[in-house]
Amino acid sequence: AYLVDEDYRRRKRNNALMYSGIYNSKTKVNDTNQFPIGSDITKAVDLSYGSIQKLYADEGHFQDAGGLLILQENKVSRAMIDKDAIYTAEGTPIQALSNVVIGQILPYSGKFGIGTNPESFAFHGNRKYFVDKNRGSVVRLSRDGITPISLVGMKDFFKDKLLLTTRAYGMYDEQKDKYIISLQGTNINEAGKDHTVNIQKASSATAVVNEANYLTLSFDEKSKGWVSFYTYEPLF
């Protein structure tokens, strides 16, 4: 109340996280609108790996204790929630309860990120899937780390098509147990051809559907490969 910030302005920190005060429904305490700058409420990742594109609260990934998955353009990391790591002399991390909300940030091995396509992220159980356009890969994150599943017979295909991709919508079909990715961009499907579709309206009209603007296909965990192409174009 007695200080004036003469250099007050908005700053956008693409690599930083900030958390508010607590919310307790039992005691009706709601401090989610409070961000006291005097408290240690920020946590940042390495800016050289690009901006943070996606956050995902993982309930049981880091040694079955849960954590926060942080996906940058060129890196994937995890942070413990309400816990921190104390290392032994051998370098083995030991979890300890802490009063910090976001604990130590630990990067996954491998030079993969989510690029600027957070819409490609999908999850099922302990498996997460997303697209790394910068490296022409589709990857899976599971307990054994990051695996580029695009290498399963489709390496050259994804390297070529992701160069033309502007949107990559990812989803998981729980009924058929498949990860579905739809790559969308101008002339991405060179084999596609324009055709006319009749639209049932009061006045007879036709619309041209350009099949060359998307490619939708699925990855099957049971077959460990890309098994199907689809003829629909999801919009979200």
Salt bridges, closest charged atoms under 4 A:
ASP7 OD2 - ARG9 NH1 2.54
ASP58 OD2 - HIS61 ND1 3.17
ASP58 OD2 - LYS128 NZ 2.70
ASP64 OD1 - ARG143 NH1 2.99
GLU119 OE1 - ARG167 NH1 3.45
ASP132 OD2 - ARG135 NH1 3.09
GLU174 OE2 - HIS124 ND1 4.00
ASP177 OD1 - HIS124 NE2 3.86
ASP177 OD1 - ARG127 NH2 3.98
GLU211 OE2 - HIS195 ND1 3.75
GLU221 OE2 - ARG127 NE 3.63
GLU221 OE2 - ARG140 NH1 3.08
GLU221 OE1 - LYS224 NZ 3.19
